[in-house]
Amino acid sequence: MIGSPDPAARFTPRVVGAGETAVLVFTRTADFRHDSIPDANLAPYRAVLFLLKTGDVLGDAEQAAFERWIRAGGGWVGVHSASDTGYDWPFYGELASTYFAGHPEIQPATVRVEDRAHPATSALPEVWPRTDEW
């Protein structure tokens, strides 16, 4: 659990029942913190999702525990700036397969939704103006 004094306890997979999924959403940042990261009370997990993670936020013991957990079959997902960390951690570089190099300024663009029948896009307008990190 997050907050445990034992780093290994943070990355100990737990067995979940059939139809159950436990995911740790890890949002700790040491550099830029995205406004879209909500505060959360985290439960035991089966996978780790690095959500908008930046900077070096895991110590050596935590990195070693995370590596053991992944090698034991734990799942990992990295979202957006999850590649903006672990620059001096070869295991993480291989896991993420890339490192953040930068992006252009936040700017407006128009998204044209071509398939509005798909569940992921059905609620979107045909033309969707957005300002984002394109």
Rosetta blueprint (number, residue, H / E / L):
1 M L
2 I L
3 G L
4 S L
5 P L
6 D L
7 P H
8 A H
9 A H
10 R H
11 F L
12 T L
13 P L
14 R L
15 V L
16 V L
17 G L
18 A L
19 G L
20 E L
21 T L
22 A L
23 V E
24 L E
25 V E
26 F E
27 T L
28 R L
29 T L
30 A L
31 D L
32 F L
33 R L
34 H L
35 D L
36 S L
37 I L
38 P L
39 D L
40 A L
41 N L
42 L L
43 A L
44 P L
45 Y L
46 R L
47 A E
48 V E
49 L E
50 F E
51 L E
52 L L
53 K L
54 T E
55 G L
56 D L
57 V L
58 L L
59 G L
60 D H
61 A H
62 E H
63 Q H
64 A H
65 A H
66 F H
67 E H
68 R H
69 W H
70 I H
71 R H
72 A L
73 G L
74 G L
75 G E
76 W E
77 V E
78 G E
79 V E
80 H H
81 S H
82 A H
83 S H
84 D E
85 T L
86 G L
87 Y L
88 D L
89 W L
90 P H
91 F H
92 Y H
93 G H
94 E H
95 L H
96 A H
97 S L
98 T L
99 Y L
100 F L
101 A L
102 G L
103 H L
104 P L
105 E L
106 I L
107 Q E
108 P E
109 A E
110 T E
111 V E
112 R E
113 V L
114 E L
115 D L
116 R L
117 A L
118 H L
119 P L
120 A L
121 T L
122 S L
123 A L
124 L L
125 P L
126 E L
127 V E
128 W E
129 P E
130 R E
131 T E
132 D E
133 E L
134 W L
